[in-house]
Amino acid sequence: MISRYDQRILMKNVSSLFSEQFEKRGVNFIKHYSTFSVPNDAFEKSKGIIMEFHVWGLGDRLYKLAEQSYGDRKTLVYNSII
């Protein structure tokens, strides 16, 4: 399984803002992963996505919603396998 941290940098934090926490833990620094940053072109790419909102109810199934949106569910499943 791919880790969500594979593309992130492991950072060493020695900031004086956390000196109290360092003392409580008996350490001089902490290591943490960098914050995920969204690529600049992500917004442009997402403009073409059509979002539909649905409140799940009794008897709802994903394949039923897919059939409503995309048509024949057998074709949808077959095309997603190829």
C-alpha positions as CSV (number, residue, x, y, z in Angstrom):
1,M,0.0,0.0,0.0
2,I,1.2,3.5,-0.8
3,S,1.9,5.7,2.1
4,R,0.4,9.2,2.1
5,Y,3.7,10.4,3.5
6,D,5.9,9.1,0.7
7,Q,6.0,12.5,-1.1
8,R,6.5,14.6,2.0
9,I,9.7,15.8,3.6
10,L,10.6,14.8,7.2
11,M,11.5,18.0,9.0
12,K,13.3,18.7,12.2
13,N,11.6,21.3,14.3
14,V,13.8,23.3,16.8
15,S,11.5,26.4,17.0
16,S,11.6,28.3,20.3
17,L,7.8,28.4,20.1
18,F,7.8,24.8,21.2
19,S,10.5,25.0,23.9
20,E,8.0,24.3,26.6
21,Q,6.8,21.1,24.9
22,F,10.4,20.1,24.3
23,E,11.1,20.4,28.0
24,K,8.0,18.4,29.0
25,R,9.1,15.6,26.7
26,G,12.7,15.8,27.6
27,V,13.9,16.4,24.0
28,N,15.6,19.2,22.1
29,F,13.6,18.9,18.9
30,I,10.7,17.0,17.3
31,K,10.5,15.5,13.8
32,H,7.4,15.8,11.7
33,Y,6.3,15.6,8.1
34,S,5.9,18.7,6.0
35,T,2.4,20.1,5.3
36,F,0.8,18.8,2.1
37,S,0.7,21.5,-0.6
38,V,-1.8,21.5,-3.4
39,P,-0.2,22.0,-6.8
40,N,-0.9,25.4,-8.5
41,D,-2.8,23.8,-11.4
42,A,-5.1,21.7,-9.3
43,F,-7.8,24.4,-9.3
44,E,-7.7,24.7,-13.1
45,K,-7.9,20.9,-13.5
46,S,-10.9,20.7,-11.2
47,K,-13.0,23.2,-13.1
48,G,-14.2,20.5,-15.5
49,I,-15.5,18.2,-12.7
50,I,-19.2,18.1,-12.2
51,M,-20.2,17.4,-8.6
52,E,-23.5,16.0,-7.6
53,F,-24.6,15.9,-4.0
54,H,-26.7,13.1,-2.6
55,V,-28.1,12.4,0.8
56,W,-27.9,8.6,1.4
57,G,-31.2,7.0,2.2
58,L,-32.6,3.5,2.8
59,G,-31.9,1.2,-0.2
60,D,-29.3,3.5,-1.8
61,R,-26.4,1.8,-3.5
62,L,-23.5,3.2,-5.3
63,Y,-24.2,1.2,-8.5
64,K,-27.7,2.6,-8.6
65,L,-26.4,6.2,-8.4
66,A,-23.8,5.3,-11.1
67,E,-26.5,4.0,-13.4
68,Q,-28.5,7.2,-12.9
69,S,-25.4,9.3,-13.8
70,Y,-23.6,7.3,-16.4
71,G,-26.3,5.0,-17.9
72,D,-26.0,1.2,-18.0
73,R,-24.1,-0.1,-14.9
74,K,-22.8,-3.2,-16.7
75,T,-21.1,-1.0,-19.3
76,L,-19.7,1.2,-16.5
77,V,-18.2,-1.7,-14.7
78,Y,-16.9,-3.3,-17.9
79,N,-15.3,0.0,-19.0
80,S,-13.7,0.6,-15.6
81,I,-12.0,-2.9,-15.7
82,I,-10.4,-2.3,-19.1
